[in-house]
């Protein structure tokens, strides 16, 4: 690998061959003409959809970041400060409860329609339409009467704290002052959709209606959707109507859904990708040694963990769940298996997130694990039926699962069967709680509430069965407590309560490990690994 040379996408004579080879690697055949200033990204998996109010995964959000823009946008270098997006400015009054956003006069949809405050009113209403079943509807509980409307307790949407004052003024009235509100609305569920398109495809509360296909998709981001060939490629090109089109440096981006890390690495090594989603664990040291210019180890605000279905026997036994957690040697996993600079996790929220320090409840203690297993009624694993460990298709996930499977077998005598599923199937399985234990990851944000809110009783992302009135109350208090010290104390108590139930087993805190061609510029390290694509550019490799 010392002689690795990556071809970029500038050579007109080699472009067709490059496109053909990539598609053969990714899906077994096909051809595609490429342009010279187009970024090729390994997307990790096939997106389930491109509807911002119904998707939940990273493969979808990466693409949506190119197609849609919210009131505020991700800063190109600093995660702490949202940048102006469709809103060119805003102010807050009413003791921190009323936010007024002033939209740009030149903001346009990709079909030329103006982007208006009514479009945001429609889009944010969509989040809490009960029939749509948005997994992030609880974010809107921050808004006056948002929870009551979502739960069907009121049916008058005019009573909800959202108002289009005029075409360019959008007003939001909160239940109470909310810490990190601007960071919260960076979430993809707050991205706008084009109301006439949604209405043409069935209405505000219809899922998977087909409006996200290239011939129908209308977005307001720096790029527009031009092609979506399932399991092959999703292509976007410059949006000429984007308000900041002059800043956009790329002609387009192609997202390749390659869920096998080894296939993705080969595509990068042979010049068919500029950026990968990850790096096979067994190749990270080799790249560091032989070709360090191609590998990045960026910090990331994210946690790798296992969900446990606490409603399914025998995992409804808390002692058993704790025993499983104590039997995992996380230090060995990150040192010998993942090898990406990850940190063993002793909690859910990464240390230092927004200045917060999490509890240190999670540890490795094989002797205590065996004692707890016996107390649970399964000494040395006797009488414990086998159960399944689910993960989405990935060689790295499999390596981790195999290592933990061996730990549980050796330490506890527990029999575990490994099950892998393709991304979309895996999402359906976990959302329907048709699993015993499942691998999961969560990219939160730079504030701790974002990591813990998914375990609220009302959260559709709480796919564990865990429910606690005390936890819910602590979280409600925390989101409206503006004093950092008091808010962190509430979050600490909530997280410690969650960890004590072992509905989730934290494994490690991520490092974002990926391969990148030196021709890519302005791909800045970001804790949440989302960036405005309009600043990214391709230059000739040195």
C-alpha positions in Angstrom: 0.0 0.0 0.0 3.0 2.3 0.1 2.6 2.8 -3.6 -1.1 3.6 -3.4 -2.1 6.3 -5.9 -5.7 7.5 -6.1 -7.0 8.6 -9.4 -9.3 11.7 -9.1 -12.3 12.4 -11.3 -10.7 15.0 -13.6 -9.4 12.9 -16.5 -12.0 13.1 -19.2 -10.7 10.1 -21.0 -10.9 7.8 -17.9 -14.2 8.9 -16.5 -16.5 6.3 -18.1 -14.2 3.5 -17.1 -14.1 4.8 -13.6 -17.9 4.9 -13.3 -18.3 1.4 -14.8 -15.8 -0.1 -12.4 -17.4 1.5 -9.3 -20.9 0.2 -10.2 -19.5 -3.3 -10.8 -17.9 -3.2 -7.3 -21.0 -1.7 -5.7 -23.8 -3.7 -7.3 -22.5 -6.0 -10.0 -22.8 -4.0 -13.1 -23.9 -0.9 -14.9 -22.3 2.2 -16.4 -22.5 5.9 -15.6 -20.9 9.0 -17.2 -19.3 11.3 -14.7 -18.3 15.0 -14.6 -15.0 16.4 -13.6 -16.0 18.4 -10.6 -18.2 15.7 -8.9 -17.6 14.4 -5.4 -17.9 10.6 -5.0 -18.9 9.6 -1.4 -19.3 6.1 0.1 -22.7 6.4 1.8 -22.5 3.2 3.9 -26.0 2.0 3.1 -29.1 2.4 0.9 -31.3 5.2 2.2 -34.8 4.1 3.3 -36.3 7.4 2.0 -35.4 11.1 1.6 -38.2 12.5 3.6 -36.8 14.7 6.5 -39.8 14.0 8.7 -39.8 10.2 8.4 -36.1 9.1 8.2 -33.8 8.4 11.1 -30.5 7.1 9.8 -27.1 8.6 8.9 -27.2 7.3 5.3 -30.4 9.4 4.7 -29.2 12.5 6.6 -26.0 12.7 4.7 -27.9 13.1 1.4 -30.6 15.4 2.9 -27.8 17.8 4.0 -27.2 18.5 0.3 -30.8 18.8 -0.8 -32.5 20.8 2.0 -31.7 23.8 4.2 -33.4 24.8 7.5 -33.8 28.1 9.2 -30.3 27.6 10.6 -27.5 25.6 9.0 -24.4 23.8 10.2 -21.3 25.9 10.5 -18.5 24.8 8.3 -15.9 24.6 11.1 -17.5 25.2 14.5 -20.2 22.9 15.9 -21.0 25.3 18.7 -22.6 28.0 16.6 -25.4 27.4 14.0 -25.0 29.5 10.9 -27.8 31.4 9.2 -29.7 29.3 6.7 -32.9 30.3 5.1 -33.3 32.7 8.1 -30.9 35.5 7.6 -31.4 36.7 11.2 -33.6 36.1 14.2 -34.4 37.5 17.6 -35.7 36.1 20.9 -38.0 37.9 23.3 -40.8 37.1 25.8 -38.3 36.0 28.4 -36.7 33.5 26.0 -40.0 32.0 24.8 -40.7 33.7 21.5 -38.3 33.3 18.6 -38.8 35.3 15.4 -37.0 34.2 12.2 -36.6 36.5 9.2 -36.3 34.6 6.0 -34.2 35.6 3.0 -36.0 37.3 0.2 -33.9 35.4 -2.4 -34.5 31.9 -0.8 -36.0 29.6 -3.6 -37.0 26.1 -4.0 -35.3 24.1 -6.8 -38.3 24.7 -9.1 -38.0 28.5 -8.6 -40.8 29.0 -6.1 -40.0 31.3 -3.2 -39.4 29.7 0.2 -41.9 31.3 2.6 -42.7 31.2 6.3 -45.9 29.3 5.4 -43.6 26.5 4.0 -42.0 26.2 7.4 -45.3 26.3 9.2 -46.5 23.4 7.0 -43.3 21.5 7.5 -43.1 21.9 11.3 -46.8 21.0 11.5 -46.0 17.8 9.6 -43.7 16.7 12.5 -46.6 16.6 14.9 -49.3 15.3 12.6 -50.3 12.1 14.5 -50.9 10.0 11.4 -47.4 10.7 10.0 -45.8 9.1 13.2 -42.6 11.1 13.0 -40.1 9.5 15.2 -38.9 12.9 16.4 -42.3 14.4 17.2 -41.3 14.9 20.8 -38.9 17.7 19.8 -42.0 19.7 19.1 -43.2 19.3 22.6 -40.9 22.2 23.3 -43.4 24.4 21.3 -46.6 25.7 23.0 -49.4 23.1 22.6 -47.2 20.9 20.3 -47.6 17.9 22.6 -51.3 18.4 23.0 -51.8 18.6 19.2 -49.6 15.5 18.6 -51.5 13.5 21.2 -54.8 14.5 19.8 -55.8 16.4 22.9 -56.5 19.4 20.7 -57.3 19.6 17.0 -57.0 23.3 16.4 -53.5 23.8 14.9 -53.9 27.6 15.3 -53.4 27.0 19.1 -49.9 25.6 18.5 -47.1 28.1 19.0 -46.2 28.4 15.3 -47.2 31.3 13.1 -46.4 32.7 9.7 -46.5 36.4 10.5 -46.1 37.2 6.8 -44.3 35.6 3.8 -40.9 36.1 5.3 -41.4 36.1 9.1 -41.8 32.8 11.1 -42.6 32.9 14.8 -42.1 30.1 17.3 -43.6 30.3 20.8 -42.0 27.8 23.3 -43.6 26.3 26.4 -40.7 27.8 28.4 -37.2 29.1 27.6 -35.2 26.2 26.1 -31.5 25.6 26.4 -29.8 25.0 23.0 -32.9 25.8 21.0 -31.0 26.9 17.9 -28.9 23.7 18.0 -32.0 21.7 18.4 -33.6 23.0 15.2 -30.5 22.0 13.3 -32.0 18.5 13.5 -33.0 17.1 10.1 -36.7 16.7 11.1 -37.0 20.6 11.1 -35.9 20.8 7.5 -38.6 22.2 5.2 -40.6 20.3 2.5 -42.3 21.8 -0.5 -46.0 21.9 0.4 -47.5 21.7 -3.1 -45.4 18.6 -3.8 -46.5 17.0 -0.5 -50.1 17.8 -1.2 -49.9 16.4 -4.8 -48.6 13.1 -3.4 -51.4 12.4 -0.9 -51.1 15.1 1.7 -49.3 16.3 4.9 -49.6 13.0 6.9 -48.8 10.4 4.2 -45.6 8.4 4.5 -43.6 6.9 1.6 -45.9 8.6 -1.0 -43.2 8.7 -3.7 -42.6 12.5 -3.6 -38.9 11.9 -2.9 -38.1 10.4 -6.3 -35.9 12.5 -8.6 -38.7 13.5 -11.0 -40.8 14.8 -8.1 -38.3 16.0 -5.4 -38.3 19.8 -4.8 -35.7 21.0 -2.4 -34.2 24.3 -1.3 -30.6 23.2 -0.6 -27.4 23.9 -2.6 -28.0 20.7 -4.7 -31.0 19.1 -6.3 -31.8 15.4 -6.8 -31.2 14.1 -10.3 -30.9 10.3 -10.0 -31.7 7.6 -7.5 -31.0 4.0 -8.6 -31.6 1.8 -5.6 -28.5 0.0 -4.3 -26.4 1.8 -7.0 -26.2 5.5 -6.7 -27.9 8.7 -5.6 -26.8 11.7 -7.7 -27.3 15.4 -7.0 -26.2 18.5 -9.0 -26.0 22.2 -8.4 -29.3 23.9 -7.6 -29.3 27.1 -9.7 -32.1 28.6 -7.5 -30.2 28.2 -4.2 -29.8 31.6 -2.6 -26.1 31.2 -2.1 -25.4 29.4 -5.4 -22.2 31.4 -6.0 -20.6 29.8 -3.0 -21.2 26.2 -4.2 -17.9 24.8 -5.5 -18.9 21.4 -6.7 -20.9 20.6 -9.8 -22.5 17.6 -8.0 -22.1 14.7 -5.6 -22.7 11.0 -6.0 -23.6 8.9 -3.0 -22.8 5.2 -3.4 -24.6 2.9 -0.9 -21.8 0.4 -0.3 -22.5 -1.3 3.1 -19.5 -3.6 2.9 -16.4 -1.9 4.3 -14.0 -4.0 2.3 -15.8 -3.3 -1.0 -15.8 0.4 -0.1 -12.1 0.4 0.8 -11.2 -1.3 -2.6 -13.3 1.3 -4.4 -11.3 4.1 -2.7 -8.0 2.4 -3.3 -8.7 2.1 -7.0 -9.7 5.7 -7.3 -13.5 5.2 -7.5 -14.4 7.1 -4.3 -13.1 10.4 -2.8 -14.4 9.7 0.7 -15.5 6.5 2.5 -18.0 6.1 5.3 -15.6 4.0 7.4 -12.4 1.9 7.2 -12.2 -1.9 7.8 -10.8 -2.3 11.4 -8.1 -4.6 10.2 -6.7 -2.0 7.7 -6.6 1.0 10.0 -3.1 0.4 11.3 -1.8 -0.4 7.9 -3.1 2.9 6.5 -1.6 4.8 9.4 1.7 3.2 8.8 1.9 3.2 5.0 -0.4 5.9 3.8 -1.3 8.3 6.6 -2.3 11.0 4.1 -5.4 9.1 3.2 -6.8 8.2 6.6 -8.6 10.5 9.1 -9.3 9.9 12.8 -11.7 12.8 13.6 -13.4 13.3 17.0 -17.1 12.6 16.9 -19.9 13.1 19.4 -21.4 9.7 19.1 -21.9 6.5 21.1 -21.8 2.8 20.0 -24.1 0.7 22.2 -26.4 -2.3 22.4 -30.1 -2.0 22.9 -31.8 -4.6 25.1 -35.5 -5.5 24.6 -36.5 -5.2 28.3 -40.0 -6.5 27.4 -38.8 -9.8 26.0 -37.9 -12.6 28.4 -35.3 -13.4 29.7 -34.1 -9.8 29.1 -36.9 -8.5 31.3 -34.6 -9.5 34.1 -32.5 -6.5 35.2 -29.9 -8.6 36.9 -29.3 -10.5 33.7 -28.9 -7.3 31.7 -26.4 -6.0 34.2 -24.4 -9.2 34.1 -24.2 -9.0 30.3 -22.8 -5.4 30.6 -20.3 -6.3 33.2 -18.9 -9.2 31.1 -17.8 -6.9 28.3 -14.2 -5.9 28.2 -14.5 -2.6 26.4 -10.8 -1.7 26.7 -9.9 -4.9 24.8 -12.5 -4.2 22.1 -11.2 -0.7 21.2 -7.5 -1.8 21.5 -7.7 -5.1 19.5 -11.0 -5.1 17.5 -12.0 -1.6 16.4 -8.5 0.0 16.5 -9.7 3.5 15.5 -8.8 5.5 18.6 -12.2 4.9 20.2 -12.7 5.4 24.0 -14.4 2.7 26.1 -17.8 4.1 27.2 -18.8 4.2 30.8 -22.0 6.1 30.0 -24.1 7.3 27.1 -23.1 10.9 26.8 -19.5 11.4 25.7 -17.4 13.3 28.3 -17.2 17.1 27.8 -20.2 17.3 25.6 -21.3 20.9 26.1 -19.3 21.0 29.3 -21.2 18.0 30.8 -19.5 15.2 32.8 -21.4 11.8 32.7 -21.7 9.2 35.4 -19.1 6.4 35.5 -21.4 3.5 36.2 -20.4 1.1 33.4 -17.4 -1.1 34.0 -15.9 -4.5 33.3 -16.2 -6.9 36.2 -16.4 -10.6 35.2 -16.6 -11.9 38.8 -19.6 -9.7 39.7 -21.2 -10.6 36.3 -21.2 -14.3 37.2 -22.6 -13.5 40.7 -25.4 -11.5 39.1 -26.2 -14.2 36.6 -26.5 -16.7 39.4 -28.8 -14.3 41.3 -30.9 -13.9 38.2 -31.5 -17.7 38.3 -29.1 -18.8 35.6 -25.9 -20.0 37.4 -23.1 -20.4 34.8 -25.8 -19.8 32.1 -27.8 -23.0 33.0 -31.4 -22.7 32.1 -30.9 -19.6 30.0 -32.3 -20.0 26.5 -30.2 -18.7 23.6 -31.0 -15.3 22.3 -30.1 -13.3 19.1 -27.8 -10.4 18.7 -28.9 -8.2 15.8 -26.7 -5.9 13.8 -26.9 -4.1 10.4 -24.7 -5.5 7.7 -21.2 -4.4 8.3 -17.9 -6.3 8.7 -16.9 -4.0 11.6 -20.2 -4.6 13.4 -19.7 -8.3 12.9 -16.2 -8.2 14.4 -17.5 -6.4 17.5 -20.5 -8.8 17.8 -18.2 -11.9 17.5 -15.9 -10.5 20.2 -18.8 -9.8 22.6 -20.4 -13.1 21.8 -17.2 -14.8 22.8 -17.0 -12.8 26.0 -20.5 -13.7 27.0 -19.9 -17.4 26.2 -16.5 -17.5 28.1 -17.5 -15.5 31.1 -21.1 -16.4 31.6 -21.9 -19.5 29.5 -24.4 -17.5 27.6 -25.3 -18.7 24.1 -25.9 -16.0 21.5 -26.7 -16.3 17.8 -25.5 -13.4 15.5 -28.0 -12.1 13.0 -27.2 -9.4 10.4 -29.8 -7.6 8.3 -29.6 -5.0 5.5 -30.0 -1.4 6.7 -33.7 -0.9 5.9 -34.7 -4.3 7.2 -32.7 -3.7 10.4 -34.5 -0.4 10.9 -37.9 -2.0 10.6 -36.9 -4.8 13.0 -35.6 -2.5 15.7 -38.5 0.0 15.4 -41.0 -2.9 15.8 -38.9 -4.3 18.7 -38.8 -7.7 17.0 -35.3 -8.3 18.5 -33.6 -9.4 21.8 -30.4 -7.4 21.6 -29.4 -5.1 18.8 -26.4 -3.0 17.9 -27.0 0.7 17.7 -25.2 4.0 17.4 -26.3 7.5 18.2 -24.9 10.7 16.8 -26.2 13.3 19.3 -25.0 16.8 19.1 -22.8 19.0 21.3 -25.3 19.1 24.1 -26.1 16.1 26.4 -29.9 16.4 26.2 -29.7 15.2 22.6 -28.2 11.8 23.7 -30.7 11.2 26.5 -34.0 12.4 25.0 -34.4 9.2 23.0 -35.1 7.3 26.2 -38.2 9.4 27.1 -41.3 7.3 27.5 -43.0 9.1 24.6 -40.0 8.9 22.2 -40.5 6.8 19.1 -36.7 6.2 19.2 -36.9 4.5 22.6 -36.9 1.0 21.3 -36.0 -0.7 24.5 -39.1 -0.9 26.6 -37.5 1.3 29.3 -40.0 3.8 30.8 -39.7 5.9 33.9 -41.8 8.7 35.2 -38.9 10.0 37.2 -36.6 10.0 34.1 -39.2 11.8 32.1 -39.6 14.4 34.8 -35.9 15.0 35.2 -35.6 15.5 31.4 -38.5 17.9 31.3 -36.9 20.0 34.0 -33.5 19.9 32.3 -34.7 21.1 28.9 -36.2 24.2 30.4 -33.4 24.9 32.9 -31.1 27.6 31.5 -28.5 27.5 34.3 -25.8 25.1 33.1 -24.8 23.7 36.5 -28.4 23.0 37.5 -29.3 21.5 34.1 -26.2 19.3 34.1 -27.2 18.0 37.6 -30.6 17.1 36.4 -29.2 15.3 33.3 -26.6 13.5 35.4 -29.4 12.1 37.6 -31.4 11.1 34.6 -28.5 9.4 32.9 -27.5 7.5 36.0 -31.1 6.3 36.4 -31.1 5.1 32.8 -27.8 3.3 33.2 -28.9 1.6 36.4 -31.6 -0.2 34.5 -29.2 -1.5 31.7 -31.8 -1.1 29.0 -28.8 -0.1 26.9 -25.2 -1.2 27.2 -22.7 1.5 26.1 -19.7 0.0 24.3 -17.5 2.9 23.2 -17.5 6.5 22.1 -16.8 6.9 18.5 -13.9 8.3 16.5 -14.9 9.1 13.0 -12.5 6.9 10.9 -12.6 7.3 7.2 -10.5 7.5 4.0 -10.3 10.8 2.1 -8.6 11.8 -1.1 -6.2 14.8 -0.6 -8.0 16.4 -3.6 -11.0 17.0 -1.3 -10.7 20.4 0.5 -12.8 22.0 3.3 -14.0 18.6 4.6 -13.4 19.9 8.1 -13.6 17.8 11.3 -17.0 18.0 12.8 -18.2 16.5 16.1 -21.5 15.5 14.5 -20.0 14.8 11.0 -22.5 17.0 9.2 -21.2 19.9 7.2 -22.4 22.4 4.5 -21.4 20.8 1.3 -21.4 24.1 -0.5 -17.9 24.9 0.9 -16.4 21.5 -0.1 -14.3 21.5 -3.2 -12.1 19.3 -5.4 -8.6 20.4 -6.4 -5.9 18.7 -8.4 -3.9 16.3 -6.2 -0.3 17.4 -5.6 
